[in-house]
Amino acid sequence: LPFGKARLVTSVEEKNKKLKLRKGNARDTLYRTTLQNQMRSIAIVDQKANIIIGINTVLISIIMATIGIETNFEQFNYVKNIGLSLPFTILLIFCAASGILSIMVVRPTANLWLKENASRLFFKNFNNVSLEQFKFEMKEIVNSNESIYEVLDADIYLQACIVHRKYRLARHAYTVFMFGLILSVSTFILLHI
């Protein structure tokens, strides 16, 4: 090839290499950002659920202590005083329901990573595998470019399912807690008007 054409071919090849490198970096950034966002979302929803668990635990403790005190003093008779017993019972039931939903949010879930959806990077899928078998599988994943992204795709999908489940349960927990507060306060007000 003449000198000018050789330089042109080399220039085109260099541009193609740079374009492939940029595409690879963009793809890696996409996966990294998506995984980080999902992990951050899981941490946020777990914090929100822990807040509701804490609030419900305090309220249930106060209600139970109040009921215990009322049984010792005749003037606070819980059973005979419907103005106290009905709102407290409503709040107690809704706090317990909201607390249970919140516990379900923070409880670990492994059933999404069943064999038909198996992600080779999920810890429960290799906890019964020997170190040599694990190293072999990791080497197999790393040596195949497509395999790396397939494993990451499965992981991202399964984590997205967990994020969705956690946020749905957290929303239900907050909604149950809100309705319990509204209903118990409304009942208290209606009984004392």
N, C-alpha and C positions, 0 to 999 in steps of 0.2 A: 504494500500500500504506500502511496505517496505520503510524505510527511504530514501534510495538512489533513488528509483523510484519516490517518492513524490517530492524530490528535483529536479529531472530531469524534471518532469511535470511542476513544478513551474517555473523552468528556461525557459522552452519552452514558457509557457504562458507569462512570463515577456518579452521575446524576441518579441513575437507577439504583445504585447501592445506597446513596443518601436517602432516596425516597423510601426504600425498603426499611432502612434503619429508622427513619422517622415514623413509618407505619408501625414498626415493632415497638418503638418507644410509646407511641400513642396508645397502642393496645395494652401494653403493660401498665401505663398510667390509668387507663380506664378500669382495668381489673383491680388495681391497688386502691383507687378512689372508691370504687363500688364496695369492695370489702371493708374498707375503713368506715364508710358511711353506714353500712349495715351493722358493724360492731358498735359504732357510736349510737345508733338507734336502739339496739338491744340494751346498751347501758342506760340510756335515758328512760326507756319504758320500765326497766327493772328498778330504777330510782323512784319513779312515780308509784310503782306498785309497793315498794318498801314504805313510802310515805303513807299510803292508804293503810297498809298493815299496821304501822305505828299508831296512826290516829284511831283505827278501830280497836286496837289492843287497849289503848288508854281509855277510850269510851266504855268498852265492855268492862274493864276493871273498875271504873268509877260506878257504873250501873250496878255491878255485882256487889261492890262495897256498900253502896247506898241501900240496896235491898237487904244486905246483912245487918246494917245499922238499924234499918226500919223494923226489922223483926225483933230487935232488942228494946225498942222504945214504943210504948203503946200509942203515943200521939202521931207516930209516923207509920202506922199500920199500912203496909204496902198492899196487902190483899184487899182490904176494905176500902181503900182510897183509890177509886177508879181514875180520879184526876191525875194521879201519879203513875199508877200501875199500867194503864193503857199506853201513854206516850213512851214510858220506859221500855215496855215490852216491844212496842213497834221499833224503837230505836235499837234495842238489843238484837232483834231478829235481822234487821237490815244491816247492822254492823257486822254480824256474823256472816251473812251472805256476801257482803262486800269484801270482808276479810278472806273468805274462802276463795273468791274469784281472784283476789290479789295474790294469794299464795300460789294459785295455779299459774299466774304470770311468771313468777320467779322460779317455779319448780323446773328443774332440768327436763328437757324433752329429747328423747332419742328415737322415738318411733318414726320420725320422718326419714331417718337414715336406714331404712330397711334394705334388705338385700336387693330388691328390684330398683331402688333408688340409690344404691350404694355409691358413696363418695369415698375414694380410697384414702383421702386425707382425714376423714373423721376418726377420732381416736378409738371409738368402740369397734370400728371395723378392723383394727389391727392390734387390739389388746390381747388377743389369743394367738397372735402370730409370733413366730420366733424372730429374733433380731436379724438373722440372715435372710429370712423370707421378706421382712420389711425392707431391708437394704436392697434386695433384688427388685422388689416392686417399685421402690423410689427411683432406682437407677433406670428402670424401664420407663417410668413416667418422664424423667428428666431427658432421656435420650430421644424421645419422640416429641417433637414440637407440638403436633396436634394433640397428643395425649395430655400434655400439660394444660392446654386450654380447655379440653373436654372435662378434665378433673375440676378445674377452676369454675367452669360453667355449672357443673353439678353442685359444687359447694355454694356458689352464689345463689343459685335457685333455691336450694334447701334452706339457706340462711334467710332468704327473703320470705319463705313460707313461715319460718319461726318468727320473724319480725311481725308479719301480718297477724299471726295467731296471738302474739303477746299484746299488740296494740288493741286488737279486738277485745280480748279479755280485760285489759286495763280500762278500756272505755266502758265496758259493762260494769266493772267494779265501781268506777266513779259515778256512773248513772244510778246504780243501786244505792250507793251511799247518799247521793243527792236526794233521791226520792224518799229514802228513810228519814233524812233530816227534815225535809219538807212535810212529810206525813206526820211525824212525831210532834213537830212544833205546831202544825195546824191542829192536831188533835188536842194538844195541851191548851191552846188558845180557845178552841171551841168548848172544851169542858170547863173553862174558867170564866166564860163570858156570862 
